[in-house]
Structure formats: C-alpha cells, structure tokens
Amino acid sequence: MDHLVLTVIAPDKAGQVERIAQCIADHRGNWLESSMSRMAGQFAGILRVAVPADHYEALVQGLEGLTSHGIRVLIAQSGADAASSSKPIAMELVGNDRPGIVRDITRLLAELKVNVERFTTEVRPAPMSSEPLFHANALLALPLDVPLDALQQRLESLADDLMVELEVRAQD
C-alpha cells in the first residue's frame, strides 16, 4: 500500500466530500484520517489515504480530474513517521487580537524547535466588551531536550507582551 496526503480546496457546496470519497473508493483507496473545514465560502481539508500500489497512478489521475467540479487537490507522498524525539503538548491561549500575534507565537515555538502539529485559531467578541479576542488551540511536539518549564516561561513572557492567557500541559 502507498500512502498519500491530500490537500483539497473547493467552493463550499453539498456533495464535495462525497465526490472526493467516491474517487478514492473507485480506485480502491482507503480514507484513513482527515480534518476538514468551511471558511469564508470555501471548503478545505487535509486527508491521508492508503491505496494499493497498482492503483496509485489511476487514483492520482482521478483526483486531478476533480477540477471539473471545482475541487483542487494537492497530492504528497506520505513519509514514514520518524521515531519520536518529542513529547506532545497541548496549548490554549486567549488574548486581545492584533496583527502579528500568530507570527510572534510561532516564531517563539520555532526558536525552541517546537513543531506545530495542529493549530486552530479564531477571533470572537469578548463576552462583556465585544472587543475582538484571539483564541488558539494547538498540539505541539516539544523536543525531549527542551523542558516543559522552559517553554512555559518563554510563552508566559511573550504573553505579558501580547496580553495573552495560556495553558500548557503535557498530553498523555
């Protein structure tokens, strides 16, 4: 079996996911995992698919043919997972929204060699003032040689500058 990682984007309308799933099934592929979302009238997703080696090329051609339905697919060969040299960390933060907040947080994480494995953000009005609040949830891969306390301290010092509340905890 070959494994593929697909990134899809299309206008949001009923039936788009079914078209992708049908194409995969038609070529004996197996839909293994995915994350999909609607945003600003567009549908976007990332998924991992297994396909028998002798059906690989036909599946790729089928996925490329979805452009006739407005579905664009970017295809990448899935690599093997490396032996874990990190530990999973969940991070949640809330703060006053401002341009550059994601850049500043991700720059700090990159400096510490922390890999961002999942990252979701949104801006919502604050309950009392209706001021825009930035919310982020992330799953991070903290290198084994970086103490959790060090990450916590660096994020807290950044939080003071950004007026961000955060919670970092080790995942089981």
Contacts in CASP RR format, 6 or more apart in sequence:
PFRMAT RR
TARGET T0000
AUTHOR 0000-0000-0000
METHOD contacts of the structure
MODEL  1
MDHLVLTVIAPDKAGQVERIAQCIADHRGNWLESSMSRMAGQFAGILRVA
VPADHYEALVQGLEGLTSHGIRVLIAQSGADAASSSKPIAMELVGNDRPG
IVRDITRLLAELKVNVERFTTEVRPAPMSSEPLFHANALLALPLDVPLDA
LQQRLESLADDLMVELEVRAQD
1 30 0 8 1.000
1 50 0 8 1.000
1 51 0 8 1.000
1 52 0 8 1.000
1 53 0 8 1.000
2 50 0 8 1.000
2 51 0 8 1.000
2 52 0 8 1.000
2 53 0 8 1.000
2 56 0 8 1.000
2 77 0 8 1.000
2 78 0 8 1.000
3 32 0 8 1.000
3 48 0 8 1.000
3 49 0 8 1.000
3 50 0 8 1.000
3 51 0 8 1.000
3 77 0 8 1.000
3 78 0 8 1.000
3 79 0 8 1.000
4 48 0 8 1.000
4 49 0 8 1.000
4 50 0 8 1.000
4 51 0 8 1.000
4 59 0 8 1.000
4 75 0 8 1.000
4 76 0 8 1.000
4 77 0 8 1.000
4 78 0 8 1.000
5 46 0 8 1.000
5 47 0 8 1.000
5 48 0 8 1.000
5 49 0 8 1.000
5 75 0 8 1.000
5 76 0 8 1.000
5 77 0 8 1.000
5 78 0 8 1.000
6 20 0 8 1.000
6 46 0 8 1.000
6 47 0 8 1.000
6 48 0 8 1.000
6 49 0 8 1.000
6 63 0 8 1.000
6 73 0 8 1.000
6 74 0 8 1.000
6 75 0 8 1.000
6 76 0 8 1.000
7 44 0 8 1.000
7 45 0 8 1.000
7 46 0 8 1.000
7 73 0 8 1.000
7 74 0 8 1.000
7 76 0 8 1.000
8 20 0 8 1.000
8 36 0 8 1.000
8 43 0 8 1.000
8 44 0 8 1.000
8 45 0 8 1.000
8 46 0 8 1.000
8 47 0 8 1.000
8 71 0 8 1.000
8 72 0 8 1.000
8 73 0 8 1.000
8 74 0 8 1.000
9 42 0 8 1.000
9 43 0 8 1.000
9 44 0 8 1.000
9 45 0 8 1.000
9 71 0 8 1.000
9 72 0 8 1.000
10 16 0 8 1.000
10 42 0 8 1.000
10 43 0 8 1.000
10 44 0 8 1.000
10 69 0 8 1.000
10 70 0 8 1.000
10 71 0 8 1.000
10 72 0 8 1.000
11 41 0 8 1.000
11 42 0 8 1.000
11 43 0 8 1.000
11 70 0 8 1.000
12 38 0 8 1.000
12 41 0 8 1.000
12 42 0 8 1.000
12 43 0 8 1.000
13 43 0 8 1.000
16 43 0 8 1.000
16 69 0 8 1.000
16 71 0 8 1.000
17 36 0 8 1.000
17 43 0 8 1.000
19 66 0 8 1.000
19 69 0 8 1.000
19 71 0 8 1.000
20 47 0 8 1.000
20 63 0 8 1.000
20 66 0 8 1.000
20 71 0 8 1.000
20 73 0 8 1.000
21 31 0 8 1.000
23 59 0 8 1.000
23 62 0 8 1.000
23 63 0 8 1.000
23 66 0 8 1.000
24 30 0 8 1.000
24 31 0 8 1.000
24 49 0 8 1.000
24 51 0 8 1.000
24 59 0 8 1.000
24 63 0 8 1.000
26 62 0 8 1.000
27 51 0 8 1.000
27 55 0 8 1.000
27 58 0 8 1.000
27 59 0 8 1.000
27 62 0 8 1.000
28 51 0 8 1.000
28 52 0 8 1.000
28 55 0 8 1.000
28 59 0 8 1.000
29 49 0 8 1.000
29 50 0 8 1.000
29 51 0 8 1.000
29 52 0 8 1.000
29 55 0 8 1.000
29 59 0 8 1.000
30 49 0 8 1.000
30 50 0 8 1.000
30 51 0 8 1.000
31 47 0 8 1.000
31 49 0 8 1.000
32 47 0 8 1.000
32 48 0 8 1.000
32 49 0 8 1.000
32 50 0 8 1.000
33 47 0 8 1.000
33 48 0 8 1.000
34 45 0 8 1.000
34 46 0 8 1.000
34 47 0 8 1.000
34 48 0 8 1.000
35 45 0 8 1.000
35 46 0 8 1.000
35 47 0 8 1.000
35 118 0 8 1.000
36 43 0 8 1.000
36 44 0 8 1.000
36 45 0 8 1.000
36 46 0 8 1.000
36 47 0 8 1.000
37 43 0 8 1.000
37 44 0 8 1.000
37 45 0 8 1.000
38 44 0 8 1.000
48 78 0 8 1.000
49 59 0 8 1.000
51 59 0 8 1.000
60 75 0 8 1.000
63 73 0 8 1.000
63 75 0 8 1.000
64 73 0 8 1.000
66 72 0 8 1.000
66 73 0 8 1.000
85 143 0 8 1.000
85 144 0 8 1.000
86 115 0 8 1.000
86 141 0 8 1.000
86 142 0 8 1.000
86 143 0 8 1.000
86 144 0 8 1.000
87 141 0 8 1.000
87 142 0 8 1.000
87 144 0 8 1.000
87 170 0 8 1.000
87 171 0 8 1.000
88 117 0 8 1.000
88 139 0 8 1.000
88 140 0 8 1.000
88 141 0 8 1.000
88 142 0 8 1.000
88 170 0 8 1.000
88 171 0 8 1.000
89 114 0 8 1.000
89 139 0 8 1.000
89 140 0 8 1.000
89 141 0 8 1.000
89 142 0 8 1.000
89 148 0 8 1.000
89 151 0 8 1.000
89 168 0 8 1.000
89 169 0 8 1.000
89 170 0 8 1.000
89 171 0 8 1.000
90 137 0 8 1.000
90 138 0 8 1.000
90 139 0 8 1.000
90 140 0 8 1.000
90 167 0 8 1.000
90 168 0 8 1.000
90 169 0 8 1.000
90 171 0 8 1.000
91 136 0 8 1.000
91 137 0 8 1.000
91 138 0 8 1.000
91 139 0 8 1.000
91 140 0 8 1.000
91 155 0 8 1.000
91 166 0 8 1.000
91 167 0 8 1.000
91 168 0 8 1.000
92 135 0 8 1.000
92 136 0 8 1.000
92 137 0 8 1.000
92 138 0 8 1.000
92 166 0 8 1.000
92 167 0 8 1.000
93 105 0 8 1.000
93 134 0 8 1.000
93 135 0 8 1.000
93 136 0 8 1.000
93 155 0 8 1.000
93 159 0 8 1.000
93 164 0 8 1.000
93 165 0 8 1.000
93 166 0 8 1.000
93 167 0 8 1.000
94 133 0 8 1.000
94 134 0 8 1.000
94 135 0 8 1.000
94 136 0 8 1.000
94 164 0 8 1.000
94 165 0 8 1.000
94 166 0 8 1.000
95 101 0 8 1.000
95 133 0 8 1.000
95 134 0 8 1.000
95 135 0 8 1.000
95 162 0 8 1.000
95 163 0 8 1.000
95 164 0 8 1.000
95 165 0 8 1.000
96 131 0 8 1.000
96 132 0 8 1.000
96 133 0 8 1.000
96 134 0 8 1.000
96 162 0 8 1.000
96 163 0 8 1.000
96 164 0 8 1.000
97 123 0 8 1.000
97 132 0 8 1.000
97 133 0 8 1.000
97 134 0 8 1.000
98 134 0 8 1.000
98 162 0 8 1.000
101 134 0 8 1.000
101 162 0 8 1.000
101 164 0 8 1.000
102 121 0 8 1.000
102 136 0 8 1.000
104 158 0 8 1.000
104 161 0 8 1.000
104 162 0 8 1.000
105 136 0 8 1.000
105 155 0 8 1.000
105 158 0 8 1.000
105 162 0 8 1.000
106 116 0 8 1.000
108 154 0 8 1.000
108 155 0 8 1.000
108 158 0 8 1.000
109 116 0 8 1.000
109 140 0 8 1.000
112 142 0 8 1.000
112 143 0 8 1.000
112 146 0 8 1.000
112 150 0 8 1.000
112 151 0 8 1.000
112 154 0 8 1.000
113 143 0 8 1.000
113 146 0 8 1.000
114 140 0 8 1.000
114 141 0 8 1.000
114 142 0 8 1.000
114 143 0 8 1.000
114 146 0 8 1.000
114 151 0 8 1.000
115 140 0 8 1.000
115 141 0 8 1.000
116 138 0 8 1.000
116 139 0 8 1.000
116 140 0 8 1.000
117 138 0 8 1.000
117 139 0 8 1.000
117 140 0 8 1.000
117 141 0 8 1.000
118 137 0 8 1.000
118 138 0 8 1.000
118 139 0 8 1.000
119 136 0 8 1.000
119 137 0 8 1.000
119 138 0 8 1.000
119 139 0 8 1.000
120 136 0 8 1.000
120 137 0 8 1.000
120 138 0 8 1.000
121 134 0 8 1.000
121 135 0 8 1.000
121 136 0 8 1.000
121 137 0 8 1.000
122 134 0 8 1.000
122 135 0 8 1.000
123 132 0 8 1.000
123 133 0 8 1.000
123 134 0 8 1.000
123 135 0 8 1.000
124 132 0 8 1.000
124 133 0 8 1.000
124 135 0 8 1.000
125 131 0 8 1.000
125 132 0 8 1.000
125 133 0 8 1.000
126 132 0 8 1.000
126 133 0 8 1.000
134 164 0 8 1.000
139 171 0 8 1.000
142 148 0 8 1.000
142 151 0 8 1.000
148 168 0 8 1.000
148 170 0 8 1.000
151 168 0 8 1.000
152 168 0 8 1.000
155 166 0 8 1.000
155 168 0 8 1.000
156 166 0 8 1.000
158 164 0 8 1.000
159 165 0 8 1.000
159 166 0 8 1.000
END
